[in-house]
């Protein structure tokens, strides 16, 4: 099964899994677990916007940073820019926050509410360089829109 087919199956599963659920933590926890298991990523999780910073939310993988300031690292930069960021080599990203030296590439996708305010970001790390591409960006943006529509 190719990546596009994996994402299509994941979207169907996720829709069924979160349909009717409104609790942010519950939805993010199951979404992180489903994405993580489908692709066997190194780290998959959410940071929520709380009191003007990103605060660690539901995730799968090794321990992570608790707080990230706006504009700092890949997550804080995606939040500030209000746009998905794909990083083929985290060592080349200015200001990258190294929660783990095993992380080599990363993608961060913002989640916006109905007013367009960024409420969280989905952060996924890989132990391989260049893991994430345009397919990942497009499909994870769709998945994040589905999650945001469900909980915000």
Rosetta silent file (secondary structure, phi, psi, omega in degrees, C-alpha in Angstrom):
SEQUENCE: XXXXXXXXXXXXXXXXXXXXXXXXXXXXXXXXXXXXXXXXXXXXXXXXXXXXXXXXXXXXXXXXXXXXXXXXXXXXXXXXXXXXXXXXXXXXXXXXXXXXXXXXXXXXXXXXXXXXXXXXXXXXXXXXXXXXXXXXXXXXXXXXXXXXXXXX
SCORE:     score description
SCORE:     0.000 S_00000001
   1 L     0.000  129.646  179.676    0.000    0.000    0.000 S_00000001
   2 L   -82.071  172.435 -175.816    1.440    3.379   -0.974 S_00000001
   3 H   -58.988  -42.433 -179.697    1.447    6.487    1.214 S_00000001
   4 H   -60.324  -43.052  179.148   -1.616    8.010   -0.457 S_00000001
   5 H   -67.316  -37.604  177.257   -3.613    4.819    0.186 S_00000001
   6 H   -61.914  -43.788  178.792   -2.417    4.705    3.804 S_00000001
   7 H   -65.754  -38.822  178.663   -3.636    8.265    4.343 S_00000001
   8 H   -61.081  -45.029  177.595   -6.980    7.498    2.686 S_00000001
   9 H   -65.251  -40.147  178.865   -7.509    4.564    5.038 S_00000001
  10 H   -62.393  -42.726 -179.224   -6.369    6.589    8.017 S_00000001
  11 H   -61.937  -41.622  178.962   -8.832    9.387    7.200 S_00000001
  12 H   -64.607  -45.815  178.215  -11.745    6.935    7.050 S_00000001
  13 H   -61.446  -44.861 -178.199  -10.704    5.347   10.363 S_00000001
  14 H   -63.649  -44.179  179.390  -10.188    8.722   12.018 S_00000001
  15 H   -56.755  -46.440  179.557  -13.556   10.048   10.870 S_00000001
  16 H   -65.248  -40.864 -176.769  -15.273    7.012   12.354 S_00000001
  17 H   -65.890  -40.134 -173.247  -13.174    7.155   15.529 S_00000001
  18 H  -102.406   -5.262 -178.674  -13.806   10.820   16.376 S_00000001
  19 L   -54.963  123.031  177.751  -17.314   11.289   14.994 S_00000001
  20 L    84.877   -7.962  179.433  -19.483   12.881   17.667 S_00000001
  21 L   -88.996  135.017 -178.263  -16.639   13.295   20.183 S_00000001
  22 L  -116.636   -7.869 -178.499  -16.042   16.841   21.371 S_00000001
  23 L   -76.306  120.106 -176.210  -13.367   16.414   24.045 S_00000001
  24 H   -57.107  -47.930 -177.414  -10.116   17.921   22.755 S_00000001
  25 H   -63.612  -45.420 -178.744   -7.814   15.629   24.741 S_00000001
  26 H   -62.164  -46.056 -179.890   -9.659   12.450   23.798 S_00000001
  27 H   -63.787  -46.450 -179.731   -9.747   13.291   20.096 S_00000001
  28 H   -64.698  -37.818  179.878   -6.081   14.319   20.011 S_00000001
  29 H   -62.822  -48.757 -179.790   -5.020   11.214   21.960 S_00000001
  30 H   -70.935  -34.682  177.425   -6.706    8.800   19.575 S_00000001
  31 H   -64.749  -45.300  178.716   -5.664   10.782   16.499 S_00000001
  32 H   -60.536  -44.845 -179.852   -2.014   10.768   17.622 S_00000001
  33 H   -62.546  -43.053 -178.608   -2.166    7.026   18.316 S_00000001
  34 H   -65.693  -46.617  179.073   -3.775    6.259   14.958 S_00000001
  35 H   -62.714  -45.137 -177.555   -1.322    8.363   12.935 S_00000001
  36 H   -60.751  -46.917 -178.892    1.638    7.013   14.910 S_00000001
  37 H   -70.639  -35.213 -179.171    0.661    3.357   14.457 S_00000001
  38 H   -63.976  -41.525 -173.790   -0.253    3.757   10.786 S_00000001
  39 H  -110.914   -5.755  179.822    3.138    5.168    9.801 S_00000001
  40 L    56.096   45.710  177.546    5.412    4.057   12.661 S_00000001
  41 L   -72.149  165.025  178.930    6.757    7.589   13.131 S_00000001
  42 L   -71.907  -45.819 -179.129    9.314    8.387   15.862 S_00000001
  43 E  -145.951  132.931 -179.930    7.093   10.942   17.633 S_00000001
  44 E  -138.433  121.461  179.223    3.514   11.991   16.913 S_00000001
  45 E  -172.718 -178.049 -176.559    1.597   14.456   19.002 S_00000001
  46 E  -119.407  143.886  166.398   -0.097   17.737   19.619 S_00000001
  47 E  -115.117  129.606 -178.751    0.901   20.967   21.275 S_00000001
  48 E  -101.156  144.818  175.457   -2.058   23.100   22.372 S_00000001
  49 E   -77.514  114.445 -179.640   -2.097   26.893   22.574 S_00000001
  50 E  -137.675  123.002  177.548   -2.491   27.650   26.295 S_00000001
  51 L    51.235   43.915  173.101   -1.807   31.033   27.917 S_00000001
  52 L    77.440   16.063  175.215    0.164   32.353   24.949 S_00000001
  53 E  -146.416  168.131  173.905    2.469   29.377   24.440 S_00000001
  54 E   -88.201  128.900 -179.863    2.363   25.847   23.067 S_00000001
  55 E  -116.713  134.636 -179.450    1.836   23.284   25.818 S_00000001
  56 E   -53.276  131.833  177.377    2.475   19.576   25.350 S_00000001
  57 E  -119.071 -151.520 -178.716   -0.701   17.620   24.683 S_00000001
  58 E   -62.412  136.730  179.913   -1.551   14.061   23.719 S_00000001
  59 E  -156.439  167.351  173.636    1.295   12.211   22.027 S_00000001
  60 E  -127.714  133.615  178.717    2.907    8.884   21.160 S_00000001
  61 L   127.137 -168.162 -179.060    6.648    8.353   21.421 S_00000001
  62 L   -69.648  169.566 -178.847    9.474    9.321   23.773 S_00000001
  63 L   -55.352  156.491 -173.856    9.251   12.166   26.293 S_00000001
  64 L  -139.169  169.898  176.218    8.983   15.673   24.868 S_00000001
  65 L   -65.376  142.637 -179.895    9.380   19.355   25.684 S_00000001
  66 L   -81.105  -45.998 -171.613    6.556   20.788   27.810 S_00000001
  67 E  -125.692  138.448  176.060    6.473   24.428   26.655 S_00000001
  68 E  -134.571  127.033  178.830    7.310   26.088   23.338 S_00000001
  69 L   -77.147  153.249  176.132    7.189   29.834   22.785 S_00000001
  70 L   -57.601  131.230  178.588    5.592   31.380   19.718 S_00000001
  71 L    84.477   -1.722 -177.225    8.144   31.631   16.913 S_00000001
  72 L  -104.459  133.542  179.465   10.552   29.168   18.564 S_00000001
  73 H    66.838 -174.447 -179.304   11.520   25.877   16.919 S_00000001
  74 H   -68.812  -43.288 -178.742    9.507   24.252   14.160 S_00000001
  75 H   -63.765  -49.453 -179.532    6.297   24.104   16.227 S_00000001
  76 H   -65.311  -31.863  178.183    6.421   27.712   17.387 S_00000001
  77 H   -72.208  -41.143  177.193    7.332   28.894   13.887 S_00000001
  78 H   -62.671  -40.121  177.012    4.423   26.991   12.279 S_00000001
  79 H   -62.251  -48.395 -178.588    2.109   28.553   14.870 S_00000001
  80 H   -63.263  -43.222 -178.876    3.494   32.033   14.196 S_00000001
  81 H   -78.949  -16.579 -177.468    3.365   31.657   10.401 S_00000001
  82 L    61.223   38.654 -175.947   -0.022   29.910   10.534 S_00000001
  83 L  -149.710  152.066  175.862    1.308   27.420    8.003 S_00000001
  84 L   -66.187  139.840  175.557    2.555   23.864    7.733 S_00000001
  85 E  -123.778  126.921  175.190    6.319   23.492    7.866 S_00000001
  86 E  -108.803  124.690 -177.759    8.127   20.492    6.400 S_00000001
  87 E  -120.542  105.855 -179.185   11.740   20.100    7.563 S_00000001
  88 L   -66.897  -29.689 -179.592   13.788   17.467    5.694 S_00000001
  89 L  -142.824  106.848 -174.990   16.760   17.854    8.075 S_00000001
  90 H   -62.186  -24.519  178.433   16.122   19.343   11.513 S_00000001
  91 H   -66.165  -19.682 -179.297   19.805   20.211   11.896 S_00000001
  92 H   -94.613   -2.644 -179.117   19.325   22.750    9.087 S_00000001
  93 L   -91.220  117.263 -179.350   16.325   24.497   10.691 S_00000001
  94 L   -59.355  126.762  177.638   17.413   27.669   12.545 S_00000001
  95 L    80.871   13.858  179.212   16.392   27.459   16.177 S_00000001
  96 L   -55.538  136.913  177.949   15.320   23.817   16.069 S_00000001
  97 L   -95.268  115.575 -177.091   14.458   22.525   19.550 S_00000001
  98 L   -92.152   85.873  174.402   16.169   19.171   20.030 S_00000001
  99 L   -71.357  -27.674  176.945   13.931   17.265   22.418 S_00000001
 100 L  -145.543  134.709  177.411   15.641   14.139   21.071 S_00000001
 101 L   -72.273  -11.137  179.820   18.838   13.760   19.081 S_00000001
 102 L   -80.077  -17.093  178.213   17.183   10.838   17.276 S_00000001
 103 L   -72.786  127.386 -177.976   14.769   13.155   15.447 S_00000001
 104 L  -116.015  -33.325  177.069   16.063   13.834   11.917 S_00000001
 105 E  -139.281  161.558 -170.246   13.084   15.263   10.000 S_00000001
 106 E  -154.145  150.802  170.071    9.823   16.884   11.041 S_00000001
 107 E  -135.463  137.668  178.648    6.459   18.181    9.898 S_00000001
 108 E  -130.754  128.018 -176.628    4.245   20.546   11.885 S_00000001
 109 E  -123.199  120.515  177.174    0.638   21.332   10.910 S_00000001
 110 E   -72.215  148.990  173.580   -1.426   24.052   12.644 S_00000001
 111 E  -114.575  125.737 -178.310   -5.047   23.407   13.659 S_00000001
 112 E  -112.656  149.119  175.218   -7.382   26.403   13.438 S_00000001
 113 L   -84.388 -176.366 -176.786  -10.835   26.945   14.899 S_00000001
 114 L   -62.283  -23.505  178.139  -13.830   28.305   12.959 S_00000001
 115 L   -87.312   -2.634 -178.902  -12.550   31.881   13.497 S_00000001
 116 L    87.226    4.935  177.899   -9.172   31.020   12.003 S_00000001
 117 L   -78.880  134.103  177.671   -7.349   31.186   15.345 S_00000001
 118 E   -73.574  123.933 -177.237   -4.575   28.606   15.739 S_00000001
 119 E  -109.181  -18.831 -178.309   -5.515   26.404   18.693 S_00000001
 120 E  -167.154  170.327  170.004   -2.914   23.635   18.390 S_00000001
 121 E  -133.410  145.517  170.371   -0.276   22.099   16.162 S_00000001
 122 E   -94.204  126.444 -177.981    0.290   18.504   15.107 S_00000001
 123 E  -119.698  127.247  177.844    3.986   17.686   15.347 S_00000001
 124 E  -131.166  130.305  179.421    5.482   14.555   13.789 S_00000001
 125 E  -117.500  149.532  177.199    9.142   13.575   13.924 S_00000001
 126 E  -126.426  151.196  175.863   11.022   10.853   12.063 S_00000001
 127 L   -84.782    0.157  179.850   14.345    9.187   12.750 S_00000001
 128 L  -112.646  145.824  173.798   15.087    9.344    9.006 S_00000001
 129 L   -69.850  145.782  172.364   16.109   12.369    6.939 S_00000001
 130 L    62.963   30.311 -177.718   13.634   13.605    4.332 S_00000001
 131 L   -67.287  -38.422 -169.253   10.685   11.537    5.523 S_00000001
 132 L   -99.813  139.425 -177.374    7.973   14.108    4.811 S_00000001
 133 L  -135.289 -166.988 -178.123    6.900   15.350    1.391 S_00000001
 134 H   -62.650  -36.370  177.116    4.036   17.124   -0.351 S_00000001
 135 H   -60.554  -46.469  178.069    1.742   14.103    0.096 S_00000001
 136 H   -60.880  -45.047 -179.706    2.283   14.210    3.855 S_00000001
 137 H   -58.373  -51.909 -178.049    1.681   17.954    3.928 S_00000001
 138 H   -61.729  -47.213 -175.419   -1.565   17.751    1.958 S_00000001
 139 H   -71.489  -39.335  178.500   -2.943   14.731    3.762 S_00000001
 140 H   -70.368  -31.380  173.479   -2.008   15.841    7.268 S_00000001
 141 H   -63.541  -41.112  177.177   -3.560   19.249    6.609 S_00000001
 142 H   -63.773  -42.588  179.472   -6.809   17.470    5.668 S_00000001
 143 H   -63.779  -41.914  178.736   -6.601   15.326    8.789 S_00000001
 144 H   -66.572  -34.455  175.501   -5.989   18.386   10.969 S_00000001
 145 H   -64.391  -40.421  178.215   -8.971   20.152    9.390 S_00000001
 146 H   -64.016  -45.443  179.107  -11.127   17.147   10.248 S_00000001
 147 H   -62.439  -48.568 -178.365   -9.864   17.130   13.838 S_00000001
 148 H   -60.827  -42.370 -179.681  -10.301   20.904   14.231 S_00000001
 149 H   -62.437  -33.329 -179.034  -13.819   20.799   12.790 S_00000001
 150 H   -74.073  -40.204 -171.048  -14.720   18.076   15.293 S_00000001
 151 H  -107.215  -12.494 -177.383  -13.378   19.712   18.467 S_00000001
 152 L  -112.248    0.000    0.000  -13.418   23.478   17.896 S_00000001
